[in-house]
Amino acid sequence: MDEELYSRQLYVLGLPAMQRIQRARVLLSGLRGLGAEVAKNLVLMGVGSLTLHDPHPTCWADLAAQFFLSEESLGRSRAEASQAPLAQLNEAVQISVHTGDITEDLLLAFQVVVLTNSKLEEQLKVGTFCHKHGIYFLVAETPGLVGRVFCDFGEDFTVADPTEVEPMTAAIQDISQGLPGIVTLRGDTKRHSFRDGDLVIFSGIEGMVELNNCSPQPVHVQKDGSLEIGDTSAFSRYLRGGVITEVKRPKTVRHKSLDTALLQPHVVVQSTQEAQRAHCLHQAFLALHKFQQLHGRLPKPWDPVDAETVVRVAQDLEPLTGTKEESLDEALLRKFALCSAGSLSPMAAILGGVAAQEVLKAISGKFMPLDQWLYFDALECLPEDEELLPNPEDCHPRNCRYDGQIAVFGTGFQQKLSYQHYLLQVGAGAIGCEMLKSFALMGLGVRANGGVAVADMDHIERSNLSRQFLFRPQDIGPKAEVAATAAQRLNPDLQVTFYTNPLDPTTQHIFGDDFFSRVDGVVAALDSFEARHYVAARCTHYLKPLLEAGTQGTRGSASVFVPHVTEVYKGPISAADPEGVPHPLCTLRYFPSTVEHILQWARDEFEGLFSRSAETINCYQEACTSLSGMDRTQTLILLQQVMGVLKRRPKTWEDCVVWALGHWQLCFHDGIVELLRQFPPDKVLKDGTLFWSGSKSCPQPLQFDPNQDMHFLYVLAAANLYAQMHGLLGSHDQTALKELLQLLPEPASMHQSLISDGAFTAAEFGPEQLKELQELLRDWSKGPRLKPVLFEKNDDSNFHVDFVVAATDLRAQNYGILPVNHAQIKQIVGRIIPAIATSTAVVAGLLGLELYKVVSGPRPLSTFRRSYLHLAENYFIRSVPSAPALQLFQHLKWTCWDHLKVPAGQPERTLESLLAHLQEEQALKVEMLLYGPYILYSAQWPLEKQARCLCLRVTELVQQVTGREPEPGLRVLVLELSCEGEGDETAFPPLHYELW
């Protein structure tokens, strides 16, 4: 298992599921756009072997959605032309081509069979055989703007892990003896999510050890949050410790074969209205297949005669078993038929992502499969006004790479796409790569005046390769540059420029008025809420549509924000439990009660021991900086990090091991002993309650044991990091280190020479301690510079994550906190977002659909969609976004997209002229005028100060107040108003003062 390559999806699927996926054998028949998407996702995610089947020759219409094909592929078998580029995605996957018919002997060689471009007769034949022989079977289809997926995993399919959520765990505080026994959870875990009937197991209990070996027990949740379990009256008395863990229950799924499911469809829907629409589409597909059987072709693009034929065939079909006999929606059937000859990249991405995820579910037993049909349509992408719908002549094939898309939207729309100019922000990540692919296939920005600007300051890492399909193992360099080059290979006409700069306040000279004046819209796939808010604010300022998406594991969202039509972006300022929110220092150092506390402490230990202390020494060495003006808390931390860590300069590897051993003793034994000396376990507060109660867990000192894994790992990692900081050679030789530890004396107490009680000695800190620290710094400044160790999460050999893992585990042992495993710690401290190729493909496809709507021209709010999905649990919802709220003040009406516009004039206006203009034109009497954080004018100022400001030109006033001239090329000064008579809730639209 290449854990570095698959690191992000391992957080989603887990190691056992990944191992099953790597052994799987899959047959994929049909290599048009949809088949290419399925194949791409499976290969990126490491399926064992993939056999391709599609003997049909490549045609022009394929190129609109099939990114493995090109003009050079025309006339070649789609499967054979796709094999080589697919193999480049992942060398660990065996990819072969089957050139003959699909026979029963062939099918028996595979675990999963997927059909994406086959006639109904073949689907029924293959599906019946697979159902009989226990072969997992899928069908996926995407004619035009409608798609469907069908799954048959047999009549007794076991889902070992139905959900994406990790099993719940909680630390135990007490267990009563009795019938029933009552389990009281620790203070920090009382707000749990256990439910009546959940099965749990116990581990690590001292005293009532009988529970440690019990089979899974059901629980009943009490009002106070405690858990009622079975009879514990005959068990030993509970002493301390222990963990309760949820046991996930496998689920059994029973699927019908395709021939039965065609007449009795189970459809994945969220409402009755969706069910009716899905049943109508089910009949539409049957009618489409019958039309193909009768005519040997699909209906001609936007041909009214062919469309009416499909409608009549659908109406003549027998009603579906188990459904109410209702008349079919003729308008829906007609639109379906009119554009069914088309092939669209976004639709292929959506259905291809879903289908690939279902293949993984079949192989791994991870997550609930579909039951059994999923129907998806995006017919709202077509114009609402029938007069604007394409005609047959406009959609006739042109023998060009966009024929599949022209068949749906026509040549006029294709021309609109070609002149578009879009910014793809953080554009070379997983979603960004998918969007670049869509741009290339759609033909967006392929004319001289159009184009795509890709902005991403990141570099390619190996973990990117399992999701970001534009990159290859040999690609080294900035993501933006490599992705731009790869996108041009997909479509040489694509006009791509790249930027390795962030889009933030520091780069407004690059991404300023001139840049945004040439941009038609922005696509953003950012992993920071702060960055999302900034990009959204830029789009609001320049009145540009914003398409925004994100994923986490199998969850995803895609949103569209259109000027004057939808609400603006209003995401949270930060994540629900943001890494950046600091916990109180005393909580982290002395009273941790949660995993988050000890993780933050371990991360701070790393920074303080191996980074900040070295930077402090180097800083002092360069400037002999005085510490007398520093904050007391900062100085105390420095005392611990500098006086303790750098008491003696190491010269050998053994010196580093001795230091690491001593620091282990300080952190996990001596420091705890000192804390218990000041706050004994039986200490009682004035109100009679125990000091160590509630969220305060009484710690226990540890005794160093080199035979315990985490004890040993801490010393190994800390010694190597200390050596790196001092420019010494470390060692990976664990056997040699164990031998060395046996020769060294027991770790001696170090708290006499180190200030180990931090905040408790703040009142005692004085000139003597400061003098000692400065003398120590002066001595160190005479030696060579130290090398600060910068935390790097992706290198498993550098001991960075190992140190944090060991420190976290040992601290958890000190305080009896439930530990977390290595992978979870790496994910949290590295701020790693779990990711998987399938959900990335789906959200990118959803953005592509909204892009069609934005480019086509003015549209009503009802045609746009915000989408949320959870592929693990088959949750898929699309809703109309909110309209912008209307605000009122006297005669003014505005929304979040509006602004007041005032031209500078010739000569430029004075402030007095500007205020007079606002009062005359808008009847606004300005009380205060601001430019960013600067106050340009206030009616509360003394009259003399007001008079000085009023006579200045606006740009002169801005320069005087801010101390700098406006940026060259700046076209607008954005000012904020506060006016007489406004209420507390009033927020006036920004004033755009035009400079030229």
N, C-alpha and C positions, 0 to 999 in steps of 0.2 A: 504494500500500500504506500503510494507516494503521498504522505500526509501533508507535505508542503503544497503540492498541487491541488489537492482536494480539501484543503483546510477549511474553507468557508462552508462547503456543503457537508462536511463531516459534522459541523455544529447543527445542521438541519436533520441529517439522516442517521447519524451515529455509525460507529465502526461495523457492527454486525450487518446492518443493511448494506453498507458500502461493499463489504466483502461478498455478499450475495449478488450484488449488481455486477461486480467484476467477473463473476463466473457465468453470467447469463448469456444465452444465445437468442438473438432476435432476428426475425425475418421481416423486412420492410418492403412492401410492394407498392410502387407508385412514387416516382421521384420528380413530380412537379413541385410547385412552391411549398405546398403543405408537407409533402414527403421530405423535402430538403430540411424544413424546420424540425421535423421529428428526428431526422437523422443527426442534424447538428447538435441538438440538445442531448441525445443519447450518447454521442461520441464525446462531447465535452465532459459529460458526467461519468464517463468511464465504464460503459457497459462492456462486457467481456468480448463479444463478437457481434457484428452486425452484417447481415447478408442483404444486399440490395437487389431488387428485382424491378426492372422496367425496361422492356425491350423497345419501347416506342421511341421514334426519333425526336430529337429536340426541334421545337418549332419556335417561331418568333414570340407567340403568346406566352411561352414558358418564362421568358426572361423578365417579365414584370414582377415575378415573385420568387424565381429560383436563382439564388445567388451563387450556386456552384457552376452555373452554366454561363456561356457567353456566346457572342456571335460565332466564334470558332467552333462551338459545339453543335451548331445547326446541322441536322441530318444524322448526328451520332446518337446512339442509344443514351437515354438520360442516365441510366444507372452507370454505364461505363464512363460517361463523361464526368460523373459526380464522384467516382471512387477516389481518384488521386487527391483532389482538394479536401475531401472528407478525411482522408488518412493523415493529412498534415495537421489536423486539429489535435490529435492525441495518438501518439505512436504506440500506446499500450493497448489500443483497441484493434482487434483483427477485423478488417473490412474486406469483404469479398463480393463478387457479383454472380448472380445466378441468371443465366441467359435463356434457359428453357421455360417450359410451362410450370405452373405450380401443381405438383403432384402430391399424392398422399404420402409417398415415401419421403419427399422433401419436407413436408410439414412435420413429420415425426422427429426431425432433427432439432426442433426449436422449442423453447419454453414459451415464447411469445410470438404471435403473428399479427402484423399490422397492415391493413389495406387502406390506401389513401386515394387511389385512382382506379377504381374497378367497377364493373357493372354489377347490378343487383344479383344477377344469376351467380356470378363468381363469389360474391359476398355470402350468399346463402350456402353454396356448396362448401366453401372453406370453413365457414362458421359452424356448420353442422358437424363436419369432421373434427374440428378442434374441440367442440363441446363434448363429443363422444370420447375423445382421447385425452382429456385433461390439459389441453394446450390453451393458454390464455390468448384471447382473441379480441382485437380492436378494429373498428372501422372509423375513419375520419374523412370528412368531405367538406369542401368550402367553395361551392359555386357562387361567384359574385360576392354579395354582401351578407350571405347566410352560411352558417356552418353547423356541423353536428359531429358528435363523438358517441360511439357505442362501445360498451365494454361487456364482455362475457368471460368471467373468471371461474365459471363452473358452479355447480350446485352446492359445493361445500368448501368455500374458500375462507381460510382463517386469516384474519387481520391481527397480527401479533401486537401491534402498537397503533391503536386507532387515531391518536391525536399527536400534535406536535409538542404539546406541553410536557415538560419533564415531570416525573412522579413527585408528588408533594412529600416533603420531609419536614420534621419538626423535632426540636430538642425537648426532652422530657424533664419536668421539674419534680413530679411525684406520681406514684401509682398506689392506690389504696388496696388493701386486702379486703375482699368481700365478694358478694354476689349482688349486683355486678361490680367488677373492678372499675375504678374511675382513674383515668389518665389525665393529669394536669400538665399542660404544656408550659414551657419557659415563657417568661414575660414577653420576650421579643417575638414569639411565634404564636401568641394566643389568637391573633387575627389571621387564622388559617382559612383554607378553602376546603377542608374535609367535609364530606356530605354523608348523610345517613346511608348505610349500606356499603360504603367504601371498604375495600379490603386493605388491611395493613399488616406489616411485619415489624418486629422489634429487633434491635441490635444494640450491643454495647451497654446493656443494663448491668449495674452492680447490685447484688442483693437478690432481687427477684429474677434470677437467671433463667428460670423455667420459660419465661416469655421469649428469650433470645432464640430458642429452637422451635417455637410454635409455628404451625402452619398459618397461612394468612387468616386474620381474624376480622370479622365485620365490626364496624364502629357505629355508635349512635351519638349524635352531637347534642350536648346539653346547652341550655340557654347561656351559661357562663363561658362557653367555648371549650369546656372539658369534654373528654371522649369516654363514653361508656363502652366497656368491652365485656368479655365473658367472665366466668367465675375465677377469681384469683385468691379465694379464701384459703386454699390449700398450698399456695405458693409461699416461698420465703419472703421475708420482709424487704421491701424496696429500700435501697441505701442511697444511690445517686446515679446520675448520668443516664445515657441511653438515647436512642433515636427511634422515632416512629416514621415509617416510610410507606407510602401508598403503593399498592401492587396494581399495576394496570391489568385490566381484564381483557383477554383476547375476545374478538367478536367474529361471528360467523356470517358470511355473506352468501346468499343464494341467488345466482343469476340464471336467467332463462337463455336458451339458445336464440340466435337471431331470428329464425323462422317464427318462433313463438312471440318474441318481443316485438316483431313488426306489427302484430295484431293486438298485443296487450302491452303497450309501451309504458315503462316507468320513466318519468321525465324529471330531471333535477330542476326545480323551480322554487321561487320564493313567494309566489302569490297565485291566487286563482286566475287572475288576468294573464299572468305569464303561462299558466298551464294551458289555457285556451289557445294562446298564440303558438305555444310549442306543439300542440296537437294539430293545429292548422299547418304548421311547417312540416310536421311528420308526414301528413298527407301530400304536401307539396313535393317532398322528396320522392315519395312513391310515384307521383305523377310524372316527375322529371325523369326518373329511371324508365318509366313506361314509354315516355316520349322518345328517349334515346333508343329503346328497343325497337320502336316502330319506324324511326327515321334514320337510325344509325348516326345521329349527331345530337348536339345540344341545340336548344333554340337559338336562332340568330339574334345577335345583340339588338335589343330594343325593337324587335320585329313584332308588331301587334298581332299578326295572324298566328305566329308560333306561340305567343303568350296566351292567346285565347284558347288555343288547343290544350295547353297545359292546364288552364283553369277548368275546362270542361272535363278533362281526364280526372282531375282531383275531385270534382263534384260527383263523378260517376263511381268513385271508389266506395267500397263497403265501409260503414262507420266502424271506428275502432272499438274493440271489445272493452267494456268497463268504463266507457266515457259517455257523457250525455250527448244525445244526437242533436247537434247544433249545426246551423248553416255555417259553411266555411267563409272566412273573410276574403271576398273576391279581390279587393284592392291589394291585400297582402300577397295573395297568390300571384296576381298579375305582376307586381313589382319584382317578386322573387324570380319569375320566369324571364322578365325583360332583361335582367342583368346577370342571369345565371351562367352565361358564357364567359364571364370575366374571371380574371385571376389576380387577386390583390395581395400585396405583401403584408399589410397589417392583419388581414384576416388569416393568412397562413401562419403568421407569428402567434396569434392568439390560440387558434385551434391546434397548432403544432406544439405549443407549450403545454396545453392541457393534455393532449394525447400522450406526449412523452412522459408527463408526470404519472399518467395512468399505467404506462408500461413499467415505470419504476415501482409503483404500488404493487403490481402483479408479481414482479420479481422478488421484492424485498419483504412483502407483508407489512409494510410501513404505511400508515394512513388509510383512511376509508376510501374505497374505490367508488366511482360513480354508480348510481343505481337507476337505470343502466344507460339512459339516453341523456345527453346534454345538447340543447339547441341554443344557438347564439345567432342573433341577427343585428345588423347595423344599418338597416334600410333607412334610418333617419339621416344617413349621410347624403341621401338624394335630396334634391330641391323639393320644398313643400309645394311650390307653385308649379302646376303641371305644365305651364307654358315654358318653364325653364328646363324641363326634363330633356335628355338627349333624344336625338332621332336616329333612325337606322343609318343614314348616310354619315352622320357625325361619328358613329361608333364602328364604322366599317374597318376591318383590318388594314393597316398601312404597311405591313411587313417591316415593322420596327420593334425595338425592344419594349415598347410600352403598350403593345397591342392588347395585352390582358387587362390593363387598366383603362385603356380607351374604350374597351367593350362595355365598361360600366359607366364612365363619366364623360366620354367623348373627347374629341381633339381640342375643343375650346378650353376645357378645363386643364388638359395636359399642357397647353401653352401657358396658362396661368401659373402652373406649378414650376415651369422651367425658368420663370423670371423671378421667383421668390428668393429672398436673401434672409437666411436664418442664422441666429447665434445658438450654438450648442454648448451650454455652460457646464463645466466639468464633463466635457463631451466625450472623453475616451474611457470612461468607466464601463461597467457591464451594460447598463441601460443606454449609455451614450454610443457604444459600439453597435447595439441593435438599432438605434435611431439612425446612425450613419448608414447602416445597411439599408434601412427603409428609404432614406433620402436618395441613395444611389438607385434603388430599384424603382422608386416613384418618378425619378427624373426631376426632383426638386433642385432648383438652382443650377441647371445645366447650361443656361444661356449666359452670354457675356455679362449681362447686367445683374444676373442672379448669383447665388453661391451659398456656401455654408462656411461659417467661421467656427472653429473648434477651439475652445479654451479649456486647458487642463494643465496644471503645473506639476502633476504627479508623474512618477516613472513606473515602468513596467516591473512587476514582481511575478515570481513563478505562480503564486496563488491566483493571479489574474487569469491564467490561461484556461481554467476550468469554466469560466463564464464569459470572458471577453474575447469573442471568437475572431476578431480581426487580428489578434496577436498570435505569434508563433514562438516556440521555444528559443529560436535564434534571435528574436527581436529584443534589442537592448536600446534603451533611450527613452525620451519623453513620450508619454502616451499620446499626446495630441499629434505629434509629428508622425509617429508610426501609424496611428489610426487614420490620419488624413491620407497617407500614401496607400494604405490598404483599401480605403473606400474608393479611391480613384481607380484601383484595379478592378473593382466591381463594376464601375461605370466610368470610363475614361473622360466622359463629357462633364462629370461633376466638378464644379468649381469650388475647391476647398482651400481655405487658408487656416493656419493654426497659430495659437498663442499659448505660450507656457507661463502666462501670468494669471494670477487670481483675479476674479471680478469682485473687487472690494473698494473701499474708499481710497486706498493707496494707488489705484490704477485708473482713476477717473481721467487722467491725461491720455490714456489709451482708449478706454471704453467710455468716451464722453459724448458730447453733442454730435460731433461729426460722425462718429461710429454709429450711434443709434439712429441717426437720420437716414442711414442706408439699410437699416435692418427692418424686416417685415414682421418678425416675431422671435421669440426666445423659447428654446426647449431646455429645461433644467432637470438635472438628476443629481441633487446635492445630498450629502449625508450629514449636514449641519443645519439646524434650524436657524441659526444666526445668518448663515450664508443664504438660505432660502428667503428670509425676510429682506435681505439687502437686494437680491436679484428681483424679487417681486416689487420692491419699492422703485427700482429703476424702470421696470415695465410700466408701473403706474405713472411715473413721472413722464415717460416718453410716449404713453398711450400705445404700448405694444402688447399683443396677446402673449400670454405665458402658458406653456404646456409643461406640467410638472408631475414627476412620478418618483416613486421610491418602493423598495422592497425590503423585507426582513424575513428570511426563511421562505416559507411558501405563502407568505402574505404579501400583498402588494396594493398600491393605489395609483390612480392616474387622474389628474384633474386638469381642467382648462379654465383660464381666466381671460375673458374677452372684454376689452374696453367698452364701457357703457352698457354692457349686456349682462355680465355676471358680476358677482361680488369679487373683490380683490382677495388675494391670498391672506388668510388669517390663521395660519398654523400656530402651534404653541411656540413660545419664546425659546423653550428648551425641552429636552426629553423629560419624561415623567420622573425619572430619578437620575438627573444629569450628573456626569462625572465631575463637572466643574463646581458643584455645590459643596463647600467645605464643611466638614463636621467639626464641632468644637475640639480644640486641642486636647483638653483633659479627657474627653470621651475617647479619642483615638488612642491616647497613650496609657490611660489607666482604667477606664471604665467602658471598654467595648462591649456591645451586646449583640451585634449583628455581624454577618459575614462582610457587609460593606465596610464596617468600621475597621476590621482587621486587614482587609485588603488595602484600604487606604493607608493604614499604618505601615504595611509591608512595602507599599509603593513609595511612601515618604522615606522609609528607611533606605531604600535603594538610592533615591535621589540625594539624600543627605550624606550617606556614607561614601558614595562613589562618584558623585557629580558635584553637588554644591560645595562640599568641603574642598575639593580640588580647585574649583573655580575661586573660592575665597582665598586660598593660599596663593594662587597665581595672581589674583587681583592685588593682594597685599604686596607680593613680590615686585609687581610693576609700579605700584603707586604709593606703597607704604601707607595705605589708607588708615585713618584713625577710626577706631570703633566706638569712641566715647559718645558719639551722637546717635548711635543706633538704638532702636526700640529694645526695651529690656527683654521681651520674649524672644526677639530675634537673636540677641546676644546669648541668652541661655541655650538656645538651640545650637548656636555656634560653639559654645563651650562643650556641649556633648559631642558634636560632630568633629570638632577640630582637636580639642584637648584629648578626647578619648581615642578617636580614630588615628590621629597623627602624633601620638605620644612619642613614637620611635620609628624612624625611617627603616623599612625593611630592606634587606639586601639579598635575600635568598627566598626560594619557594617555601622553605621551612618557616622563615619569619612570617610569611603570609598566612601559613596554616596556624601558627601560634596566635596571631592576631585574630583570625576567624574563630578559633576555639574560645579565646577570651571574650570575644564579642557575643558568641552564643551564650556563654555563662552570664554575661551582663544582662542580656535581653530576657532570657527565659528562666533564669534562676535568681541571680542577685537582685535584679530590679524588682522582681515579684516579692522576694523576701523583704526588701526595703519598704515596698508599698504596704505589705501586711504588718510591718512593724509600726507604721504610722496609723494604719486602719486595720486593727486585728479582726479576725473573722467574727468575733462576738461583740464588736463595737455597737453600742446602742445610741441612737440620737436622742435629743431632748424630749421628743414626743413619744419616746418609748419604742419606736420602730428600729429594726436592725439596719445599720448602715448598708450592709451587703444584702439588699433585698430589691424586689421589683426588677428594673432593668440592669441593676448593678450585680454582676455575677462575681462571687468571691473567687479570685484566681488561686491556682496552685503552682508552686515552682516545679520545674522539671529537672531531672538528673540526667546529665549527658550520658548517652549510650551510643557508641559508634556503630553498634549492630542494628540500630533502628534507622530505617531508610531516611526519614526526614531529618534526623539529627545529622546523619552523614552528608546528605545532600546540601544542607545549609553550609557546613564547613567547606565542602568541595566548591560550591558556587561562590561563597563569600571570599575564600582564599584566592580563587582565580580572578574575581573582579578587583580585589585589592591589588593583585599583581599587575593587572592591566593598567590600573590607575598609576602605578609606580613605574611602569615601563619594564616590568620583569616578566620572565617566562612563567606561564602557569603550567598546569598539568591536568590531563584527562585520565591519568592512570589511577583508577580507583583502588586497585590492589595495593599499589605502592602507598597510597594515602592511608589505607587501613593499617598497613605495617608501621607507618610513621606515627599514627595516632596511638598505637600500642606502646611506642617508645616514649612519647611525651607524658609528662606528669598530668594528674587530674587538673582540669581547668581551675585555676585559683580565682578567688573572689577579686574583682577589680573595682568594686564600687567605692573603695577608699580613695582611689586615684582618679575616679571619674565622677562627675556630678551626674548622678543617675536619677535624682528625684525631681528634675525639671521644674515644673510650675510651682511645686511646693517650696522651693528655695528662692523664689523670686524676691521675697522680701529681704532675704539675707544677702543677695548679690550686691557686691560693693566694689570699691576701688582695688582691693587686693586681687579679686578674681579677674577683673579687667586687666590689671597689670600682668598677671600670669599669662593670660591669653595673648596679649600683645607681644610678650617676650617669646612665647612659643612661635607665634607667627613670624617674628623677626628672625629666629633661628632657622626656620624652614625656608625663609625667603632667600637664604644663601645657597640652597641646593638647586638641583634641576627642577624645571617646571613639571607639574603633574599633568596627567591626561584624564580629564573628566570623562566618565563613561556615560554615554547617551543611551537611554533605554531603547532597545530594538526588539520588537516582538516576533519578527519573522525568522530569525536565525536561531534554530534550536540548539546550536552548539556553543553559543556565546555565554551561557549561564545566566542571562538576564532574567528570563522567565523562571528558570530553576530556583533562583534566589527568592523571588517573590512567592513562588509556590511553597518552598520550604518554610519561609518566614511566616506565611499565612497559616500553614498547617500547625506549626509549633505554637503560634499565638492562640489558635483555636483550642489546642490542647490545654494551654494555660487557663483559659477562661471557660472551658466546657462548651464552646460554640461549635455548632455543626459544621464540619469542614466541607470544602468543595474540592472537586477534582482538578487535575492539571489543566484539562481543556477548558473548563469553566473559568478558571483563574486567568488563563491566557486570553480568553475572549473578553473578560471584563477589563483587565488592566491594559490590554491592547486596544480596547474600544473597537473590537471586531464585530461587524454586523454579519450575522449568518446569511448566506446567500446561496442561491441555486439557479441554474441556467433557465429552468422552466418558467419560474415566476418572472424573471427578468424579461424573457421573450414575450410573455403575455402582456405585461404593463407597457412595453414598448409598442406592441401592436395596438393597444388601446389608445395610446397617444397618437399613433398614426391615423386612426379614425377621426380623432378630433382635429388633426391637422387638415384633413380633407375639408372639414366644415369651415375652418377658419379661412383657408385659402379660397374657397368657392365664393366668398363675398358675404355681405350682410345677411345674418340669419336670426330668427327669433330664438329666445332663450330655450324654448322647449326642445330644440333639436340637439342641444349640447348635453354631454353626460359626464358625471363624476363616477368613477368606478372603484370598487373595493373587492378584493378577492382573497380567498384563503383556500389554496389548492388542496391542502391536507384534509380539509373538512368539507370540500365542495361548496363553499360559500362564495357566491358571485352575485354582486348587486350593482346595478347601474341606475343612477338617479339624475334628475335634472338639477343643475346647480342653482344656488340662490341668486336672486336678482340683487343688484346693489341697493342698499337702503337709501331712501330719499330723505334729505335733511332740509329744514326750512328755517329761514330767519327773515322776518318781515316779508318783503317781496321776493327775496332770493330763494331759489330751489337748486339743490345740487346733490350729487352723489360722490362717492369716494374717487371716481375717475375725473371729476371736473376740476378746473382751476380757473382763477381769474387771470386774464391776460391784459397786460398793459405794455404798449410799445414804448421804447425809450424816447423816441422823437428826435427831431433835429432843430436846434441843439438838444442835448440830453436834458431830461427833466431834472429839476431840483426835487428835494424831498417834499418841499411845500407844494410844488406842482403835482407831484404824485398823489399826495393826500387829498388835494383839491379835486383831482380827477376821480378818485374813488368816491368822494362825497357827491360829486355831480352826476357821475355815470351810474353808480351803484347805491347811492344814498347810504354809504358806510362812513361813519365818523370814527376814524382809527384812534384807539387809545394806546396801542403799543404795536411796534413793528419790529420783527426779529429776522435775523439772518443766521440760520443754524442756532448755535448757543448764544449768539451775540445780540444784544438789544441795540437797535439802531435809533429808536425813538420811543419816548414814553410821555404821555400827557401829564404824568405825575412829576416830571422833572421840573426844576426851577425854570422860569420863563427865559432867563438868559441862556441856559444850556439848550433849551428847545430852539431858540432863535439861531444859535450857532449851527445846529444840525439842519434846520429848515432851509437855510440858504445854500447848502452844499448840494452838488449833483449826487445822485444816488450812488454811482460807482465811487465817487470821492469819499462819501460817507462810509461805504463798506470797507474801503481801503484804510481809512483812518481808524475805524473801530477794530478791524481784524489784524491790522499791521501788515497786510500783504495785498498785492494786486490780484484781481481775478485771473484765473488760469487762461493762457492764450487759447483762443478758439471757443471759449465759453460763450454760448448764445443766450443763455437765460440765467438770471439771478432768481432763485426761489426764496420768496419771503413769506413769513407767517404773520397773520393779522390777529389782533384782539380789538374788538369794536365796542362802542358804547351801546349798552342795552342787551348784550348777549347773555345767555344763560350759562349755567355751569356745564351743561352738556353740549353746548355749541362748539363745533370745530370747523372753522371756516376753511373753505378750499384754499390751497396754497396760491399765492400770487406769483405769477410768472412775469417777471419784469424783463422784457426782451431787449437785449443789447444790440442786436443787428439782425 
